[in-house]
Amino acid sequence: MIPKSEKSFLEKHESVIPLALFALFLAFTLPGIAWGAPSVWHPDEIVIRSIKALHGQWQFSEINFNYPDLPQYVMYYLGKIILALGYSNAEILIASRVLSAVIAGATIPLAFNIVRRAGGSIATAGLSGLLLLCVSDLSFNGRFAHNDTYTVFFVTLSTLFMVNYAKTDRRGWLYASFFAVGLATSSKYTGASLVAAWVIVYFILQFKNLKKDWFAIGETFFISGALTFLGFALGTPKALTWMAYFFKRVFAALEWQATWGQRDDSVRGIVGQFPMMRGSLGTALYLLFLVALIWACYRVIQEWRHKELSRTSQAGFFGILLLGIFILDLPIMISYNYQPRYTLTFMPMLAILAAYFISKIYSLIKSIGKPLYSTAVIVIVGALALYSFARLVSIALLFINDARIPASEFMKTLRPGTSLEHTNYPPSYPDGFFEREHNYPLYIQMGTIDAGVPTDKPYEFNKAEAGLLDRGTDYLIVDSFTASRFDDPHVCEQLPNECEFFKQLATGGTEHYRLLAEFKYELPWYLPQVSVVIANPEIRIYERVK
């Protein structure tokens, strides 16, 4: 044991490392957090439900079954505090986003502590936090008042508790782990899949005691299940007070989400998730995580074959993480509807495995007495981190300089009392400024289970320019996110008239609508040229030719 006086500063104060990484995460995530406020530029639909409920306009806990309620209640009561302090809806939106960023960033200290509880070194723990910081989707989604960051936090917290249980055999940690799974499920239904992982872990750890302690093991299973449901019901009370009605509609919502957007050429997540993750993580980080995953599987299999696998061994710890990754990924693998944010729940586990993999490579190279090679490992990891940080800066700039910000100012110069239609991601404009304003009635069928074109509006959908002329629309706003949908041949085949209309608009206008103004922001050439699905669309404003 190293005498305390001979330890370095970081060894004496190791908590500085996760706190510094947490602060760095917030430094990347908080700039531009007021993006769009007080308007909601998507996908903050959960906080919108909470804000509406605060003003008695919606009862979010009774009408919505697509999401469980824990994040909505958190934002609801946070909103009560904000309103009591004399602030407005804009501050509720911003405060909810800040809280989401803090929750997302808190997974970094949790990952650090998981490694330390598993017996990993300070360097490996710090590296796991650094690699998790490099996951740009964590920072990206931390900017939204949505449920994904809550889910990844409680999943990571549950993993920490399970690792503690595996190391100490104290059932209190096991119960805490299942309770945290309940909270994760109350944030997003897919969190419930982790129950299966922890049940398998507990069964394996207690396999030798099944015959003599079967009653105690059964009792533990029962208590764990009860605590899981308690955690879920704590955040989603209607699961307890409205059980039959609630679960009947939840199962229907889950089936709809799994197949949303399914087409004849759709592929399930078991294949489609890999190119998706490569695009969201960046090639270097994606390959590192993939190689580390394969290496960890090899380590577990080797120790199992040699009968050296135990609850306290490093490979045993890897087994817990691998099982968690597989079970959490299972809903993605069988689904046709998968997005980068769905993979966030197991990114801390992948970051931890990658940290161990790098540490192992570094130790092996150092042991052969080649300092140049060991230095090269440090340089490569440093370059990966710097590149990932540059990606985070690029994402922040896309929010800070979103083209809708100057477009919103320009909107005030348009003629008041006129009519306006816009696509899905418009800039902001003052309430009551236009005599008539609404979404451009475009409906693209997303898959085989779509309900079909809406019929409850006072206008017809998918009439292209003819519909605008019939309605006498003065201004049309087109965002590039919506316009790019017509680059898909499937969409153009479905809506040929709309496809032709949007192609004409892209050339500068049509016979009846001319381009009035265009707004776009491009990243500096020296930064990674990333794009995100929500922020910084190009905005084109068209005016009807009289």
Helices and strands as residue ranges (DSSP letters): G 4-6, H 9-12, H 16-29, H 45-54, H 60-63, H 70-84, H 89-117, H 122-133, H 136-141, H 148-168, H 171-185, G 189-193, H 194-205, G 207-209, H 214-235, H 238-241, H 243-259, H 269-281, H 283-305, H 314-334, G 340-346, H 347-367, H 371-400, H 404-411, E 419-422, E 436-439, H 464-471, E 475-479, H 480-483, G 484-487, H 489-494, H 496-506, E 513-519, E 539-544
